[in-house]
Amino acid sequence: MRISTRLKKNISKTRIPDYGIAIFVILATALPYLHEFLIGDDGLLLPWVPFEERRVFNYSKVGTFLFYLLIQVYALIGLVFWKHHLVGKRHGKYLWVPILSAIYHLIILFCSARGTAWNEPIVKFIGICSVLLGVMVWDYYSEAAYRQRNKRAFTTFGGPKTKIIGPKEITWWVGVLSLSSMLFVHDFVTSRIGGGTLEGLPDFGIVKALTETSTVDGEAVERIWDFKSYRILLYTFMVQVYVFVCWLCAHMSGKGRPYRPFFIVPLALGIFQILLIVVKSSGGSLNNPDVKLWITLGCALLAATIFLYKYRHLVINSPKQI
């Protein structure tokens, strides 16, 4: 009876937008593997899909295009949540760097500009550094102006004692620069032709150590940890880490938000995807979309349980809804 009463209070006290955000997070978690329901083992669209298999935005297969599109949109959603949680806080402005980087990659995708100079890693890195430099200058002068306006109050009641630029700010610079570069770090290491390590760049025997040879239909086939090339392996691993970090930071910065437990869903799927790569099971049955769908639903049920019981104080006892 007591549990039933508590459940009713949580449901009645929770705002409708919180339920909407929770459902949105769960649905967004399906984006990285949504295309897998539409394609077969050969990478082509299944016969029942009412679309024609053709070249899309310079991608040879529709499934490949959907993978690049949906996973980047998925990561961008995590970044927007993270940015939203830091609205009004000083360091929130630094998140414009990875957000603009993600938007830029989407523009490259829709403009079919993968083979142009705009998609060169050095061009993107210089662009990210330029945006970061602009944000650094913006942050410095806005913080200096804030301290000047409140100088008298800070002198009387105490205020920031650290310098405007300290270790915390440097950590943010390094963090957002590293995060923004994860989407194209493979371009600095591997070649677009062949997918191996760039000529003249030592790989310290990594590629050879990761290469496995198997026999398929009487022919020797080389795979790099279940992937066709070292480039694909590196990109897939880095993009999965990138997505996981975006949602992890959204979860960490969302303290006090009623819908926060539902970030368990994308975090669990992110850990699962990274583990599949590490244990070399990306090509196995565990990577089937139906398995990931069950993981999504199971974690959603767990998140709902935590939301309705363990986190009830966020709804009932909080004096102000966030």
N, C-alpha and C positions, 0 to 999 in steps of 0.2 A: 504493500500500500504506500509505504514511504517512497519507494523508488518511482512508483507511478505518479505520485504527486510532484516529485522533483522533476520528472520528465515533462510533465505538463507545464510547470513553471518555466523551464528552459525554452520550450517551444513557444509559449506565450510572450516571453520577454525578448526573444530574438527577433530582430528586424528582418523584414522580407529581403532587403538587399543582401544581408549576410548569407541567406540561403541561396540567393542567386549567384553570389560570388563563389560559394562552395561548389555549386553545380557546374559553374563555368570552369573552375580549376580541374574538376574531374573530367569534364569533356575535353579540355585542352590537353590533358595527359595522353589522350588517344592520338593526337596529331602526329607524333613521330613514327607511328606504325600503322596509321590509317591506310596508307597506300598499299600495304601488304595484303589487305583484303581484296585488292583489285588486280593484283598481278600474280602470275604463276611462277614456278621454279625457274623458267627460262627468262624471267624478267619482263615478259610481255603481258599485256592486258589479258585477263581471262575472257573467254568467249561471251559470257553473259553481260560484260560491261558495255554499256551503250555508247562507247567512244571509239574512235578510230586510232589504232596504234600508228603514230607518226612522230616526226621530229617536232619538239616543242621548245621554243626559246633556246635554240642551239643545243638542246639535249636530244640524244638519239632515241631515248625511250621515255615514255610518259611516266613510268614508275620512278625512274631516276630523277626526273624533274620534280615530281611530287615529294620525293624524299628530301632533296635540297631545300625546297620551298617550305614544307611543313615544319621541318625541324628548326629552321631559322625563325619562322614565325613563333614557334613554341618557345624558343629561347628569348625572343623579344618580349613575349608576354611575361615571362619571369622577370626580365629586366624592368618592365613597366611597373610590376607589383613592387619590386625593390625600390624603385624611384618614388612610387606613391607613398611608401612607408616612411621615406625620409623627407617628405615635403616639409619645409620650414626648418630643416636642420642644415647646418653649414655644409657638411660633406655630401649632401644629396646632389649638389650641382655637378660633382665629378662623374656621376652616372650618365651624364649626357654623352660622354666619350664612348662607352660601349654601346649605348642606344643608337647613336649616329652611325657607329661602325656597322651594327646589325642592319640598319635601314639602308646603308650604302650597299651592302652585299645583296640585299633584296632588289635594289635598283639595277645593279649589275646583272642580276638574274633575269629580270623582266626586259632589260634592254639588249639581251643576247650579246653582252659585252665581255664574255669570259675570255675570248681570245684577243682582246685589245689591251692597250697599254694601261687602261684604267683598272684592269684586274691584276696588274703586276704587283707582287708583294711589297717592293720598295716604295711604289707610289702610295699604296694603302698605308704602309707604316709611316711615311712622311705625313700623310693626311691626318692620321690618328695623333701623331706627335704635335701637329699644328693645332688641332682641336684641344688637346690636353693643355698646351701652352696658353691658349686663349682662356680656358677655364681656370687655370692657375692664376693668371693675371686678374680675372674677374673675382675669384675667391679672395685674393690678397687685398684688393681695394675695397671690396664690400665688407670684409671683416675689419679692415682698418677704419672705415667710415662708421661701422657699428660701434666699435670701441671708443671712437672719438665722441659720438653722440651720447654715449652713456658713461663718459669718463668720470663725471661728478658722482654718479651713483656707484660706480665701481670703487671709487676712492673711499666712499663712506661705508658701503656695505660689503665691499669685496667683489672681485670679478676675476676674469681670466688673468692668470699670472704667467702663463707660458707665452712664448713668442708666437707671432702670427703663423710663422712657418716652423713646424716642429716635426718630431718623428712620426706623429700620427698622419700628418699631411703627406709626408714622403711615402709612407706606407700606402696611402690611397693612390698616389701617383703611380707607383710601381704596380699596384694591384689592378687598376683600371687599364693600364697600358698592356699588362700581361693578358688580362681577360679579353681585351679587344683584339689582340693579335692571335688568339687561339684559332680563329676561323681560317687563317692563312699561313700558320707556321709551317705547314707541310710544303708550301711553295718555296720556303727558304732552304729546305732540306732535300727534297726529292725533285725529280725531273718529270715534266708532263708527258714526255715521250718515254715509254717503257716503265715508268713508275719507280725506278730505282733511285739510289742516292745520286745527287748532282755530281758531275765530273769534277774532280779536284777537291771534293769535300770528303774527308775520311769518315767512314761509318763504323770504324773500330770493330769490324766483324759482326755487327748487329744483324745486318740483313742475312748473312750466311747462317748465323745462329738461329734465326727465326724461320728460315726456309725449310720446308718439309716436302719431300717428294713421295708421291703416291701413284699408283697405276690405275688408270681409268680406260676401259676398253682396249687394254693392251698397250696404251701409251703412257709415258711418264709425264705426270703433271706436277708442277711446282706451285706450292701455295705458301703464302706468308701468314701464318696464324689464321688459316681459313679464309684469307683474302687473296685476291688475284695479284696484288702488288704491294710493295712497302708503302707506296704513296697512299693507296686506299686505306691500308691499316692505320697509318699515322693520322690521316684526316678523320676517319671514323672514331678513333680513340679520342682525339683532341676535341671533336665536336660534342661527343658524349660527356666529356669532362666539363666542357664549356657550358652545356645545358644544365648539368648537375650543379655547378657553382652558381649559376644565375638563380635557380630555384632555391638552393640552400641559403643564399644570402637574402632572398625574399622571405624565407621562413624565419631566419634569425632576426631580421629587422621588423618582423610583423608582431612583435611581442605586444600583447594587449588587444589584438584584433580577434574578434569572436570566431572568424573563419580560419584562423591560423592552423588548427590541427589538420585541415584538408591539404596542406602543403606536404603532408606525409605521402600522398599519392604520387606526385611527380618525383619526389626524392627517392621513394622505394623503386620506382621504375628506372630512375637514373642509375642507382646502385646496381640493379639487376643487369642493365645493359653493359655497364663497365665490367662487371664480373664475367659476363659472357665472353667479352673480348679477352680478358686476362686468362681465363681457363680454356681458351680456344674452342668455344662452343657456339660461335656466331653462326656457323653453318648447320647446326644441329636442330633437333626438334624443339629444344627449349626456346629457340628464337622465333617460333611461329607466332603469328599475331593473336591466335586464340589464347595462347598461354599468357601473353602480355595483357590481353583483355581481362582474363581472370585475375591477374595480379592487380590490375587497376580497380576492379570491382571489389576484391577482397580488402585492399587498402582503403578504399572509400568507405566500406562498412566499418573498418577499424577506426578511421578518422571520425565518422559519425558517432561512434560509441564514446570516443574520447571527448568529442565536442559536447555531448549531452550529459556527461557525468564528470569527468576529471576537470574539465574547463568550465564548469557551470558558474564559477565565480566571475568569469569574464562577462557573463550575461546578467546574472542576478544581482551580484554584489557591487558591480562597477557603477559608480555614481554618474558616469557619463559614457554613453555609447560612442565608440570610435568609428 
